[in-house]
Amino acid sequence: MTQRTIAPTRIPGIGELRLPVTRNDLLLLMVAFMQIGLGVETYLAHLISGSIKPGEMVPIVFGPTAGLLLLVALALRLRRRSIVLPSLMIIAVAVASVIVGIVGTAFHWDRVLPPQSVAGGLRWDWLVFAPPVVGPLSFAGVGLLAIVAVLEDTKPESGKLTLPGVITFNTPLPQTRQFLWLVAFGLYAATLSSFLDHGRTSFENIFVWTPVILGLFGSITTTVMAVYERHTKSDYLTYFWVMILMILLGVLGLGLHINADLPEGASNIVLERFVRGAPVMAPMLFALIGAFGLITMIGAETDEQSAKQTQPQEE
């Protein structure tokens, strides 16, 4: 029995790696696990009220269910025995995730906006202490990412994409730049969420500005990468280290939030503090988006590579 050879995959500015799966398959795999994580995180967040309402069970149940369905679809996709079925499964789950995110955001904003009987407009304290207004958008973000990732880049850097076994169509942006825009919007959302969450402390500690400043830096850097049509190896090398910074920011935030939730001078762990205190998993959003950003580099085209392909061959 012959072993399947794995061709090296080029990562601009970094080198070549031998990966058993494609960039899009890696993104879909991360989306699947992130859906499961979002369900768990939503469950912990909704425990703050003491009881979970039936409507609040929707994202809690949907997250793990969507993650498992994506894993099944991805397994079918990798085995290549069926192309149309896993593609349609992923699209269906992704669209449902977008709907869950939009509806959840609408419910959260309904809790923020003052009732008609109350004079005045939107108040800062209501915005800060209400349910996180950008939290449910994580479902919408990973749903959009899955929709783009299920498409195959028929002709790299041309915007011509294919839904395997269904349709081929043209888009205004190449797939890599579509991924970059989604990563940028994800970082903007994570930065805004961090700003609102830390607003509950009235920013008494100057260090709580760290994720806001660094998150904004990562967001702008990724936006610049998404705006420009052409990139060099140096551009991607810079982008690589910015995404590494986002991952480190998330891991550091996780450690600081855990430390904040641990009782001072006590030997035992109080689970209630982890539910009502600093949200433990919230900083990891930066790390996850940073990981998504790194994966978008796989197989990306650069000016140097395009120039070699367009040079006339010598006879």
Buried (B, 14 or more C-beta within 10 A) or exposed (E): EEEEEEEEBBBBBBEEEEBEBBBBBBBBBBBBEBBBBBBEBBBBBBBEEEEEEEEBEBBBEBBBBBBBBBBBBBEBBBEEEBBEEBBBBBBEBBBBBBBBBBBBBEEBBEEBBEEEEEEEEEBEEBBBEBBBBBBBBBBBBBBBBBBBBBBBBBEBBEBBBBBBEEEEEEBEBBBBBBBBBBBBBBBBBBBBBBBBBBBEEEEEEEEBEBBBEBBBBBBBBBBBBBEEEEBBBEBBBBBBEBBBBBBBBBBBBBEBBBEEBBEEEEEEEEEEBBBEBBBBBBBBBBBBBBBBBBBBBBBBBBBEBBEEEEEEEEE
